[in-house]
Amino acid sequence: TMSLAASIFITVNISLMGVIHALIPIFSQLIGSKKYHAVGQLWGQGIWLGMILGLVAGLLFFIPDIWLSFSGNVPDSVRTQVALYLKVVYFSMPASLMFRAIYAICTSAQRPKHVMYISVIGIVIKALLNWVLIFGHLGSPALGSLGAGISTTIVSWLMFAFGLWVIFGDPYYQKFKLTLGLPQWRHFKEILKLGIPMGGSYFVEVSAFTFMALLAAREGTHVSGAHQIMSNLAAVLYMMPMSFGIATSALSAQAIGARDFLLSHQIVRNGFLLMFCGAALSSLMIFFGKHEVIALYTSDAQVALMAASLLTIAPFFHLLDAYQCMNTYVLRAHKIATMPFLIQTLLLTGVGLGGGFFFGYGPGRGALLWLNQIFTPGAAIGISSLWIMCCIALSCCGLILHYWYRKVIYKPMIAPLIRR
């Protein structure tokens, strides 16, 4: 129940976060060109946009049957719990998205430690509230998935409050003259011009995991549980390249704002180097320690056996995911988001998810059996085919995005400066 409900929530939430994250390259370029007052104005518009998006787009949580239709015959008891969870977390959406405006200015201003502190505090509080509300401790009834939804909502508003306290209490941010102002469509339009394709990219990336989870439910609870372990691990590992990508994008955009394109490229090159080192280290840890990792997730022998089969492909998936992630953020520093969105949609949805469905559950079922035996030996054919096709899609996506950077940015803007 929780895996299905959380997958739906994460899909909508992260997609909308991508829209607000358009503020990062916008803020960074403005800071690089020392237009601090414009940063303060746009920050307020980002707060308004986050609240509006949370209230309006969050209404998707009130139609869970559309999402669950991909999972086949879901018991009524599970449908009820999923619907209840989604109705509760709807009230977390405005706070979650408004916090992204705070996240954007902290990141763009090269003060990400503030976001880190708030996130760590949020994780601790979330863990405590989950322990109390889900399992029924300290006199609280065991609320299960409802308790998880309540804790998510409480923590989202606490993190937003902490974020406001930090940026208005730190003298550093005074130069931006942060102000809420009134909602203005021209500013919304500026953010959405970059934010819609960015949010679309986030949606394509995360929805692949969501629909994979919905499809995995067709193969039983053990396969679904194993897939949840694999997808959760992939999401955790993704935080590293995403962090390097955001940092590289912010610093590169500042250099672009200052019209120092050579410095921007040097930042990109160093960002790629750090990302590859981190991804290689993470992949080695998973390769040699997958059984220890699985033991942290489950004690069910059948789920663990299926997860061990799936995690064989995890190092390859992580390296490919990190590569395409970094290329995406590098292009965003130059406010290029539409083409990456189109490429990701075509490859991750068409080739990855569509191809995985075709070879795993559709007419081509079993055609990838030879690859299944190499990369996910012993795993169910359906979920194995989905992960293999996603790896193929990611590799193509990363190569095409990097080619686009070389063609659109490097050759016309960077190469002439290097030849001088």
WOURMO-V8152 format. One record per pair of residues at least 24 apart in sequence whose C-alpha atoms are under 10 Angstrom apart, sorted by sequence separation. I is the first residue (numbers start at 1). J is the second residue. D is the distance in Angstrom with one decimal. If there is no record, write none. Layout:
I J D
I J D
This chain:
22 46 9.4
61 85 9.0
62 86 7.0
63 87 9.5
126 150 9.9
127 151 8.7
247 271 8.2
248 272 8.6
287 311 8.1
290 314 9.2
358 382 9.2
359 383 9.8
360 384 7.4
361 385 8.7
21 46 9.3
61 86 5.2
62 87 6.2
126 151 6.1
127 152 10.0
129 154 8.9
209 234 9.6
246 271 9.8
286 311 7.9
287 312 7.1
356 381 9.9
357 382 7.4
359 384 9.5
360 385 5.1
361 386 9.3
20 46 6.6
60 86 9.0
61 87 6.2
62 88 9.9
125 151 8.5
126 152 6.9
129 155 8.8
209 235 9.2
244 270 10.0
245 271 7.3
286 312 8.7
287 313 8.9
356 382 7.6
357 383 8.8
359 385 6.1
360 386 6.6
19 46 9.7
20 47 8.8
59 86 9.6
60 87 9.6
61 88 9.1
125 152 9.8
126 153 9.7
244 271 6.4
245 272 8.5
248 275 9.9
286 313 9.9
287 314 7.9
356 383 7.9
358 385 8.7
359 386 7.9
360 387 9.8
58 86 9.2
59 87 8.8
61 89 8.3
62 90 8.5
126 154 8.4
244 272 8.2
286 314 7.4
287 315 6.4
356 384 8.3
357 385 7.6
358 386 9.0
20 49 7.7
58 87 9.2
61 90 6.6
125 154 9.2
126 155 6.2
206 235 9.1
286 315 6.5
287 316 9.7
356 385 5.1
357 386 6.5
359 388 9.9
360 389 9.7
19 49 9.3
20 50 6.7
60 90 8.8
122 152 9.6
125 155 6.9
126 156 9.4
241 271 9.4
244 274 7.6
245 275 8.0
283 313 10.0
285 315 8.8
355 385 8.2
356 386 3.9
359 389 8.7
19 50 8.7
58 89 8.8
59 90 7.3
124 155 9.7
241 272 9.2
244 275 6.2
283 314 7.5
284 315 7.2
355 386 7.4
356 387 7.2
358 389 9.9
58 90 5.7
122 154 9.7
123 155 8.4
243 275 9.1
283 315 4.4
286 318 9.8
353 385 9.5
354 386 8.5
356 388 7.4
357 389 9.1
17 50 8.3
20 53 9.4
57 90 9.4
58 91 8.4
122 155 6.0
125 158 9.3
241 274 9.0
242 275 9.0
282 315 7.8
283 316 7.6
352 385 9.3
353 386 6.4
355 388 9.4
356 389 5.3
16 50 8.2
19 53 9.2
56 90 9.9
58 92 9.2
59 93 10.0
121 155 9.3
122 156 7.9
241 275 5.7
244 278 9.3
281 315 9.8
283 317 9.1
352 386 6.8
353 387 8.7
355 389 6.1
356 390 7.3
55 90 7.7
58 93 6.6
122 157 9.9
240 275 7.7
241 276 8.4
280 315 8.3
283 318 6.8
351 386 9.8
352 387 7.9
353 388 10.0
354 389 8.6
355 390 8.4
17 53 9.6
54 90 7.8
55 91 8.0
57 93 9.0
58 94 8.6
119 155 9.9
122 158 7.6
123 159 9.9
279 315 8.6
280 316 9.7
282 318 8.3
283 319 7.3
352 388 8.0
353 389 7.2
354 390 9.5
16 53 7.3
17 54 9.6
54 91 8.3
55 92 9.4
56 93 9.6
121 158 9.5
122 159 6.3
241 278 7.7
279 316 10.0
282 319 9.0
352 389 4.7
353 390 6.7
355 392 9.8
16 54 7.8
54 92 8.2
55 93 6.9
56 94 9.4
121 159 8.2
240 278 7.2
241 279 7.2
280 318 8.8
351 389 6.7
352 390 4.1
355 393 9.2
54 93 4.7
55 94 6.2
120 159 10.0
240 279 7.6
279 318 7.0
280 319 7.1
350 389 9.9
351 390 7.4
352 391 7.4
53 93 8.3
54 94 4.4
55 95 9.9
118 158 9.2
119 159 7.4
122 162 9.5
279 319 5.8
350 390 9.8
351 391 9.8
352 392 7.1
353 393 8.9
13 54 8.4
16 57 8.2
52 93 9.6
53 94 7.3
54 95 7.9
118 159 6.3
121 162 9.4
237 278 9.8
238 279 9.0
278 319 9.6
279 320 9.3
348 389 8.8
349 390 8.8
351 392 7.9
352 393 5.2
12 54 9.6
16 58 9.3
51 93 7.8
52 94 7.3
54 96 8.0
55 97 10.0
118 160 9.0
237 279 8.2
240 282 9.0
279 321 9.4
280 322 9.9
347 389 9.7
348 390 6.5
351 393 5.8
352 394 7.9
50 93 8.5
51 94 4.4
54 97 6.5
118 161 9.8
119 162 9.8
276 319 7.7
279 322 6.8
347 390 8.6
348 391 9.1
350 393 8.6
351 394 9.4
13 57 9.2
50 94 6.1
51 95 7.1
53 97 7.8
54 98 8.5
115 159 9.4
118 162 6.7
119 163 9.8
275 319 9.5
278 322 9.4
279 323 9.0
348 392 9.0
349 393 8.6
12 57 8.0
13 58 8.1
49 94 9.3
50 95 8.0
51 96 8.8
52 97 9.2
53 98 9.5
117 162 9.7
118 163 7.1
237 282 7.2
347 392 8.8
348 393 5.5
351 396 9.7
12 58 7.4
48 94 9.4
50 96 8.1
51 97 6.6
52 98 9.4
117 163 9.8
237 283 8.8
276 322 7.8
347 393 5.2
348 394 6.8
47 94 9.1
50 97 4.7
51 98 6.0
115 162 9.6
275 322 7.3
276 323 7.8
346 393 9.0
347 394 7.5
12 60 8.0
47 95 9.4
49 97 8.4
50 98 4.7
51 99 9.7
114 162 9.7
115 163 7.7
118 166 9.1
275 323 8.1
347 395 9.6
348 396 9.3
9 58 9.1
12 61 8.5
48 97 9.6
49 98 7.8
50 99 8.1
114 163 8.0
237 286 9.8
344 393 8.5
347 396 7.5
348 397 7.8
47 97 7.8
48 98 7.5
50 100 7.7
272 322 9.5
275 325 9.9
276 326 9.7
344 394 8.4
347 397 6.5
9 60 9.5
46 97 8.9
47 98 4.9
50 101 7.6
115 166 9.3
272 323 8.2
275 326 7.7
346 397 9.1
8 60 9.5
9 61 7.5
46 98 7.2
47 99 7.9
49 101 9.2
114 166 7.3
344 396 9.5
345 397 9.7
8 61 8.0
45 98 10.0
46 99 9.5
47 100 8.3
48 101 9.5
114 167 8.7
233 286 9.4
343 396 9.4
344 397 6.4
44 98 9.6
46 100 8.4
47 101 6.0
272 326 7.0
343 397 6.7
344 398 9.2
43 98 9.8
46 101 5.6
47 102 8.3
271 326 8.2
272 327 8.6
343 398 9.6
5 61 9.7
8 64 8.3
45 101 8.9
46 102 8.9
96 152 9.6
344 400 9.8
44 101 8.3
88 145 10.0
89 146 9.2
92 149 8.7
96 153 8.6
99 156 8.2
103 160 9.7
106 163 9.5
340 397 8.6
343 400 8.0
344 401 9.2
43 101 6.3
44 102 9.8
46 104 9.3
88 146 7.4
91 149 9.5
92 150 8.8
95 153 8.4
98 156 9.7
99 157 8.6
102 160 8.0
268 326 9.0
272 330 9.5
340 398 9.7
343 401 7.9
5 64 8.8
8 67 7.2
42 101 9.3
43 102 7.9
85 144 9.4
86 145 9.5
87 146 9.4
88 147 9.3
89 148 8.9
90 149 8.9
91 150 9.2
92 151 9.5
93 152 9.7
94 153 9.8
95 154 9.5
96 155 9.1
97 156 9.1
98 157 9.5
99 158 9.9
101 160 9.7
268 327 9.3
271 330 9.2
313 372 9.8
316 375 9.2
7 67 9.8
8 68 9.0
85 145 6.0
86 146 8.9
88 148 9.2
89 149 5.2
92 152 6.8
93 153 7.9
95 155 9.3
96 156 5.4
99 159 7.1
100 160 8.7
103 163 8.1
106 166 9.7
233 293 8.8
340 400 9.0
43 104 8.6
84 145 8.0
85 146 5.2
88 149 5.5
89 150 6.9
91 152 9.4
92 153 4.2
95 156 5.7
96 157 7.2
99 160 4.9
102 163 6.3
106 167 8.1
111 172 9.7
233 294 9.5
268 329 9.7
269 330 9.9
313 374 9.1
314 375 9.2
340 401 6.6
5 67 9.5
43 105 7.4
83 145 10.0
84 146 6.5
85 147 8.2
87 149 8.4
88 150 6.3
89 151 8.9
90 152 9.9
91 153 6.3
92 154 7.4
94 156 8.7
95 157 5.2
96 158 9.7
98 160 7.0
99 161 8.5
101 163 9.6
102 164 7.4
105 167 8.9
268 330 6.8
310 372 9.6
312 374 9.0
313 375 5.4
314 376 9.5
339 401 8.6
4 67 9.1
5 68 9.3
42 105 10.0
81 144 8.8
82 145 7.6
83 146 9.6
85 148 7.5
86 149 7.3
87 150 10.0
88 151 9.6
89 152 6.6
90 153 8.0
91 154 9.2
92 155 8.3
93 156 7.9
94 157 8.6
95 158 8.5
96 159 8.1
97 160 8.9
99 162 9.3
100 163 9.6
109 172 9.3
267 330 9.7
268 331 10.0
309 372 9.6
312 375 6.1
313 376 6.2
4 68 8.1
81 145 6.6
82 146 8.7
85 149 5.2
88 152 8.8
89 153 5.7
92 156 5.7
93 157 9.2
95 159 8.0
96 160 7.1
99 163 6.8
102 166 9.3
109 173 8.7
229 293 9.3
230 294 9.1
233 297 9.8
309 373 9.5
311 375 8.9
312 376 5.8
313 377 9.6
340 404 8.9
40 105 9.1
81 146 7.4
84 149 8.4
85 150 8.2
88 153 7.3
89 154 9.4
91 156 9.2
92 157 6.9
95 160 5.9
98 163 9.7
99 164 8.4
102 167 7.7
229 294 7.4
232 297 9.7
265 330 9.4
268 333 9.7
310 375 7.9
311 376 7.4
312 377 8.0
339 404 8.8
39 105 8.2
91 157 9.3
94 160 9.5
95 161 8.7
98 164 10.0
264 330 9.7
309 375 8.2
310 376 5.2
311 377 10.0
4 71 9.1
82 149 9.9
85 152 10.0
89 156 9.5
106 173 9.0
229 296 9.7
309 376 5.0
310 377 7.8
312 379 9.9
105 173 9.0
226 294 9.1
229 297 6.8
308 376 8.5
309 377 5.5
310 378 8.4
311 379 9.8
39 108 10.0
228 297 9.5
229 298 8.6
264 333 9.2
307 376 9.5
308 377 9.1
309 378 5.7
310 379 6.2
321 390 9.4
324 393 10.0
325 394 9.3
328 397 9.5
336 405 9.5
264 334 9.8
306 376 9.2
308 378 8.9
309 379 5.3
310 380 9.0
317 387 8.1
320 390 9.6
321 391 7.9
324 394 6.5
327 397 9.2
328 398 8.2
331 401 8.2
105 176 9.7
226 297 9.4
306 377 9.3
307 378 9.7
308 379 8.5
309 380 9.0
313 384 9.2
317 388 8.5
320 391 6.8
323 394 8.4
324 395 7.4
327 398 6.6
330 401 9.5
331 402 8.9
334 405 9.7
225 297 9.5
226 298 9.1
306 378 7.2
307 379 7.9
316 388 9.7
319 391 9.5
320 392 8.8
321 393 9.7
322 394 9.2
323 395 8.1
324 396 8.7
325 397 9.4
326 398 8.5
327 399 8.7
330 402 9.1
336 408 9.8
1 74 9.8
5 78 9.4
9 82 10.0
225 298 8.8
305 378 8.5
306 379 5.7
310 383 8.5
314 387 9.0
317 390 8.0
318 391 8.9
320 393 9.2
321 394 6.1
324 397 6.2
325 398 7.6
327 400 9.3
328 401 6.9
331 404 8.6
4 78 9.1
5 79 9.2
8 82 9.2
31 105 9.9
229 303 9.1
305 379 8.6
306 380 7.8
310 384 6.9
313 387 7.9
317 391 5.5
320 394 5.8
321 395 7.8
323 397 9.0
324 398 3.9
327 401 5.9
328 402 8.5
331 405 6.6
4 79 9.6
225 300 9.5
228 303 10.0
229 304 9.1
309 384 8.9
313 388 7.9
316 391 7.5
317 392 9.0
319 394 9.5
320 395 5.6
323 398 5.8
324 399 7.6
326 401 9.5
327 402 5.8
330 405 8.0
334 409 8.4
1 77 9.1
2 78 9.1
5 81 8.2
6 82 8.6
9 85 9.0
13 89 9.9
17 93 9.8
21 97 9.4
24 100 9.7
28 104 9.1
32 108 9.6
226 302 8.8
227 303 9.1
257 333 9.9
318 394 9.7
319 395 9.2
320 396 9.2
321 397 9.3
322 398 8.8
323 399 8.5
324 400 8.9
325 401 9.5
326 402 9.2
327 403 9.4
1 78 5.7
5 82 5.0
9 86 6.8
13 90 9.7
16 93 9.3
20 97 7.1
23 100 8.9
24 101 8.7
27 104 7.6
28 105 8.4
31 108 7.7
32 109 9.7
225 302 9.5
226 303 5.4
229 306 9.9
230 307 6.8
234 311 9.6
237 314 9.7
241 318 9.3
245 322 8.9
249 326 8.8
252 329 9.9
253 330 8.9
256 333 8.0
257 334 9.5
310 387 8.3
314 391 9.6
317 394 8.0
320 397 9.0
321 398 8.0
324 401 7.2
327 404 9.2
328 405 9.3
331 408 9.5
1 79 8.1
4 82 7.2
5 83 7.9
8 86 8.2
19 97 9.2
20 98 8.3
22 100 9.9
23 101 7.1
26 104 9.4
27 105 6.8
30 108 9.4
31 109 7.5
222 300 8.7
225 303 6.1
226 304 6.8
229 307 6.8
230 308 9.1
233 311 9.1
237 315 9.8
241 319 9.3
244 322 9.5
245 323 9.8
248 326 8.5
249 327 9.8
252 330 7.8
253 331 9.8
255 333 9.6
256 334 7.5
310 388 9.9
313 391 8.8
317 395 9.0
320 398 7.3
323 401 9.6
324 402 8.1
327 405 7.8
331 409 8.6
1 80 9.5
2 81 8.5
3 82 9.4
5 84 9.3
6 85 8.6
13 92 9.6
17 96 8.1
18 97 9.5
20 99 9.4
21 100 6.7
22 101 9.4
23 102 9.8
24 103 8.5
25 104 8.7
26 105 9.8
27 106 9.9
28 107 8.6
29 108 8.7
222 301 9.4
223 302 8.8
224 303 8.5
225 304 8.7
226 305 8.3
227 306 8.4
228 307 8.8
229 308 9.7
230 309 9.9
231 310 9.9
242 321 9.7
246 325 9.7
249 328 9.3
250 329 9.0
252 331 9.9
253 332 8.5
254 333 8.5
316 395 9.8
320 399 9.7
323 402 9.0
1 81 6.9
2 82 7.4
5 85 6.8
6 86 8.5
9 89 7.7
13 93 7.1
16 96 9.6
17 97 6.0
20 100 6.2
21 101 7.4
23 103 9.4
24 104 4.9
25 105 10.0
27 107 9.2
28 108 4.9
222 302 6.4
223 303 6.8
226 306 5.7
227 307 6.8
230 310 6.8
231 311 9.7
234 314 7.2
238 318 7.2
241 321 8.4
242 322 7.6
245 325 6.9
246 326 8.5
249 329 5.6
250 330 9.1
252 332 9.7
253 333 4.8
1 82 6.4
5 86 6.8
9 90 8.7
12 93 9.4
13 94 10.0
16 97 7.3
17 98 9.1
19 100 9.5
20 101 6.5
23 104 5.9
24 105 6.9
27 108 6.0
28 109 7.2
221 302 9.8
222 303 4.8
223 304 9.8
225 306 8.7
226 307 4.3
229 310 9.2
230 311 6.3
233 314 8.4
234 315 9.2
237 318 7.0
238 319 9.6
241 322 5.2
244 325 9.4
245 326 5.0
248 329 7.6
249 330 5.4
252 333 6.2
253 334 6.6
14 96 9.7
17 99 9.4
18 100 9.0
20 102 10.0
21 103 8.3
22 104 8.3
23 105 7.7
24 106 9.0
25 107 9.8
26 108 8.7
27 109 8.1
28 110 9.2
221 303 8.3
222 304 8.6
223 305 9.8
224 306 9.5
225 307 7.9
226 308 8.2
229 311 8.8
230 312 9.9
237 319 9.8
240 322 8.2
241 323 8.0
243 325 9.9
244 326 7.5
245 327 8.0
246 328 9.9
247 329 9.0
248 330 7.0
249 331 8.0
250 332 9.2
251 333 8.4
252 334 8.3
253 335 8.7
2 85 8.6
6 89 9.8
13 96 8.0
14 97 9.2
17 100 6.6
20 103 9.5
21 104 6.3
24 107 7.0
25 108 7.4
222 305 9.2
223 306 6.6
224 307 9.6
226 309 8.9
227 310 7.5
230 313 9.5
231 314 9.3
234 317 8.0
235 318 9.4
238 321 7.4
239 322 9.3
241 324 9.5
242 325 6.5
243 326 9.4
245 328 8.0
246 329 6.4
247 330 9.8
249 332 6.8
250 333 6.6
1 85 9.6
9 93 9.6
13 97 8.0
16 100 9.7
17 101 9.3
20 104 8.0
21 105 9.8
23 107 9.9
24 108 5.7
222 306 7.2
223 307 7.9
226 310 7.5
227 311 9.3
230 314 7.4
234 318 6.7
237 321 9.5
238 322 6.8
241 325 6.7
242 326 7.1
245 329 5.3
246 330 8.5
249 333 4.8
23 108 8.6
24 109 9.3
222 307 8.8
226 311 9.1
233 318 9.6
237 322 8.8
241 326 6.6
244 329 9.1
245 330 7.0
248 333 8.2
249 334 8.4
242 328 9.8
243 329 10.0
246 332 9.3
249 335 9.9
223 310 9.7
234 321 8.9
238 325 8.5
242 329 8.2
245 332 9.7
246 333 9.0
241 329 9.9
245 333 9.7
205 321 9.7
205 325 9.7
201 328 9.0
198 328 9.3
198 329 9.7
47 179 9.8
48 180 7.8
40 173 9.0
43 176 9.2
47 180 7.3
48 181 9.1
40 174 9.2
43 177 9.7
44 178 6.8
45 179 8.8
46 180 8.9
47 181 10.0
48 182 8.3
49 183 8.0
198 332 8.3
40 175 8.5
41 176 8.3
43 178 6.7
44 179 5.4
45 180 6.8
48 183 6.3
49 184 9.7
112 247 8.8
39 175 9.6
40 176 4.8
41 177 7.8
42 178 8.6
43 179 7.3
44 180 4.0
45 181 7.5
47 183 9.3
48 184 9.2
49 185 9.8
201 337 8.3
205 341 9.8
36 173 9.6
39 176 6.1
40 177 5.2
41 178 6.4
42 179 8.6
43 180 7.4
44 181 6.3
45 182 7.8
46 183 9.3
110 247 8.2
198 335 9.8
200 337 9.3
201 338 8.8
204 341 8.1
36 174 9.7
37 175 7.6
38 176 7.7
39 177 8.2
40 178 4.0
41 179 6.0
42 180 8.7
43 181 9.7
44 182 8.2
45 183 6.1
49 187 9.5
108 246 9.1
194 332 8.5
198 336 9.2
199 337 9.5
200 338 8.9
201 339 9.9
203 341 9.6
204 342 9.8
6 145 9.4
36 175 6.6
37 176 5.2
38 177 9.0
39 178 7.6
40 179 6.0
41 180 7.2
42 181 9.5
44 183 8.3
45 184 7.2
49 188 6.9
107 246 8.0
108 247 8.3
197 336 9.1
198 337 5.8
201 340 7.4
202 341 8.7
205 344 7.7
5 145 8.4
9 149 9.8
36 176 4.9
37 177 6.2
38 178 9.3
39 179 9.6
40 180 8.4
41 181 7.5
44 184 10.0
45 185 9.1
48 188 8.9
71 211 8.6
107 247 7.3
110 250 8.0
195 335 9.7
197 337 5.6
198 338 7.5
200 340 9.7
201 341 4.9
204 344 6.9
205 345 8.5
208 348 7.3
35 176 8.6
36 177 7.9
37 178 8.0
40 181 9.9
41 182 9.9
45 186 9.8
46 187 8.7
70 211 7.3
71 212 9.6
108 249 9.1
109 250 8.4
110 251 8.0
194 335 6.7
196 337 8.7
197 338 5.1
200 341 6.2
201 342 8.2
203 344 10.0
204 345 6.0
207 348 9.6
208 349 6.9
212 353 7.5
2 144 8.7
3 145 9.9
6 148 9.4
34 176 9.9
36 178 9.5
37 179 9.6
42 184 9.8
45 187 6.6
46 188 7.8
49 191 8.9
70 212 9.5
71 213 8.3
72 214 8.3
104 246 9.8
107 249 10.0
108 250 5.5
109 251 9.2
193 335 9.5
194 336 7.7
195 337 8.2
196 338 8.4
197 339 8.4
198 340 8.5
199 341 8.7
200 342 8.8
201 343 9.2
202 344 9.5
203 345 9.2
204 346 9.5
207 349 8.7
211 353 7.9
215 357 8.3
219 361 9.9
1 144 9.6
2 145 6.1
6 149 9.1
44 187 9.8
45 188 6.8
49 192 9.2
67 210 9.3
68 211 9.6
70 213 9.4
71 214 4.7
72 215 8.1
74 217 8.7
107 250 7.1
108 251 7.6
194 337 6.3
195 338 9.5
197 340 8.1
198 341 6.9
201 344 6.6
204 347 9.7
205 348 7.1
218 361 9.4
1 145 7.6
2 146 9.6
5 149 9.5
43 187 10.0
67 211 8.7
70 214 5.8
71 215 5.6
73 217 9.3
74 218 9.3
107 251 9.4
193 337 9.1
194 338 7.7
197 341 5.6
200 344 9.1
201 345 7.3
204 348 6.9
205 349 8.5
208 352 7.9
209 353 9.0
212 356 8.9
265 409 9.1
31 176 9.4
42 187 6.8
46 191 7.8
69 214 8.6
70 215 6.5
71 216 7.8
72 217 7.9
73 218 8.3
108 253 8.9
109 254 9.3
193 338 9.1
196 341 9.3
197 342 8.3
200 345 8.3
204 349 6.7
208 353 6.2
212 357 8.9
215 360 9.7
216 361 9.9
265 410 7.9
2 148 8.5
41 187 8.8
42 188 8.7
45 191 8.7
68 214 7.2
69 215 10.0
70 216 9.8
71 217 5.8
72 218 6.5
104 250 9.4
108 254 8.1
207 353 9.4
208 354 9.7
211 357 9.9
215 361 8.6
2 149 9.8
67 214 8.3
68 215 9.8
70 217 9.1
71 218 6.2
201 348 9.8
42 190 9.3
70 218 9.0
71 219 9.8
261 409 9.4
262 410 9.5
265 413 9.6
266 414 9.8
42 191 8.5
204 353 9.9
261 410 9.4
265 414 7.1
264 414 9.0
265 415 9.9
262 413 8.4
263 414 9.5
261 413 7.1
262 414 6.0
226 379 9.4
261 414 6.5
262 415 8.8
260 414 9.9
262 416 9.7
262 417 6.8
223 379 8.3
227 383 7.4
231 387 9.7
261 417 8.4
262 418 7.6
223 380 7.1
226 383 9.5
227 384 9.3
230 387 9.6
222 380 9.9
223 382 9.5
224 383 8.8
223 383 7.7
227 387 9.5
219 380 7.8
223 384 10.0
219 381 9.4
219 382 7.7
26 190 9.1
216 380 9.3
218 382 9.1
219 383 8.3
26 191 8.1
218 383 9.7
216 382 7.4
217 383 9.6
23 190 9.6
215 382 8.3
216 383 6.0
22 190 9.4
23 191 6.7
26 194 8.9
215 383 7.8
216 384 9.8
22 191 6.2
23 192 9.6
25 194 9.3
21 191 9.1
22 192 7.7
212 382 9.6
213 383 8.9
216 386 9.3
20 191 7.5
22 193 8.7
23 194 8.6
212 383 7.4
215 386 9.3
19 191 7.7
20 192 8.3
22 194 5.8
23 195 7.9
19 192 6.8
21 194 9.2
22 195 4.8
19 193 9.3
20 194 9.4
21 195 7.0
22 196 8.5
212 386 7.1
19 194 7.6
20 195 6.3
22 197 9.3
212 387 8.7
18 194 9.7
19 195 3.9
20 196 9.0
22 198 6.8
18 195 6.5
19 196 5.6
21 198 7.8
22 199 8.5
209 386 9.7
17 195 9.1
18 196 7.9
19 197 7.7
20 198 8.8
21 199 8.2
208 386 9.4
209 387 9.6
16 195 8.8
18 197 8.5
19 198 5.8
20 199 8.0
208 387 10.0
15 195 9.9
16 196 8.7
18 198 5.4
19 199 4.5
15 196 9.3
17 198 9.1
18 199 4.0
19 200 8.0
209 390 9.8
16 198 9.1
17 199 6.8
18 200 7.6
19 201 9.5
208 390 8.5
15 198 8.3
16 199 5.7
18 201 7.7
19 202 8.6
15 199 4.8
16 200 8.6
18 202 5.7
14 199 7.9
15 200 6.6
17 202 8.1
18 203 8.1
13 199 10.0
15 201 7.7
16 202 8.1
17 203 9.6
12 199 9.8
15 202 4.9
16 203 8.1
14 202 6.5
15 203 4.5
13 202 9.7
14 203 7.0
15 204 8.2
205 394 9.9
12 202 9.5
13 203 9.1
15 205 8.9
11 202 8.4
12 203 7.4
14 205 9.6
15 206 7.7
11 203 6.3
14 206 7.4
15 207 8.7
10 203 9.5
11 204 8.9
13 206 9.9
14 207 9.5
11 205 8.9
12 206 8.9
11 206 5.6
12 207 8.6
10 206 7.6
11 207 5.5
10 207 8.6
11 208 9.0
8 206 9.7
11 209 8.5
7 206 8.7
8 207 8.4
10 209 9.8
11 210 6.7
7 207 8.3
10 210 8.2
11 211 9.6
8 209 9.9
9 210 9.4
7 209 7.6
8 210 6.5
7 210 5.1
8 211 9.0
6 210 8.9
7 211 8.4
5 210 9.7
7 212 9.7
8 213 9.7
4 210 7.9
7 213 7.5
8 214 9.5
3 210 9.3
4 211 9.6
7 214 8.6
4 213 7.0
3 213 7.8
4 214 6.9
3 214 9.2
4 217 8.8
3 217 9.9
32 250 9.8
31 250 9.9
32 251 8.9
4 224 9.6
32 252 9.4
33 253 10.0
34 254 9.4
3 224 8.6
7 228 9.5
25 246 9.0
28 249 8.5
29 250 8.1
32 253 7.4
33 254 7.5
3 225 8.3
24 246 8.1
28 250 5.5
29 251 9.0
31 253 9.0
32 254 4.1
33 255 8.6
35 257 9.6
24 247 9.7
27 250 8.4
28 251 7.2
29 252 8.6
30 253 8.7
31 254 6.3
32 255 6.0
33 256 8.4
34 257 8.3
3 227 9.9
4 228 9.5
25 249 6.8
26 250 9.0
28 252 8.3
29 253 5.0
30 254 7.4
31 255 9.4
32 256 7.1
33 257 4.8
34 258 8.2
3 228 6.9
21 246 9.5
24 249 8.1
25 250 5.9
28 253 5.4
29 254 4.7
32 257 4.4
33 258 5.0
3 229 10.0
24 250 6.4
25 251 8.9
27 253 8.6
28 254 4.8
29 255 7.4
30 256 9.5
31 257 7.2
32 258 4.8
33 259 8.1
25 252 8.7
26 253 8.0
27 254 8.4
28 255 8.5
29 256 6.3
30 257 6.2
31 258 8.5
32 259 8.3
25 253 5.7
26 254 9.3
28 256 8.7
29 257 4.1
30 258 8.8
32 260 9.5
3 232 9.9
24 253 8.7
25 254 8.0
28 257 7.3
29 258 7.5
27 257 9.6
28 258 9.9
29 259 9.3
25 256 9.8
26 257 9.3
25 257 9.6
25 329 9.3
29 333 8.3
25 330 10.0
28 333 8.4
29 334 8.9
25 331 10.0
26 332 9.5
29 335 9.6
25 332 6.7
26 333 8.3
24 332 9.1
25 333 5.3
26 334 9.3
24 333 8.4
25 334 7.6
26 335 7.8
22 332 8.3
25 335 6.8
22 333 9.6
22 335 8.5
22 337 9.3
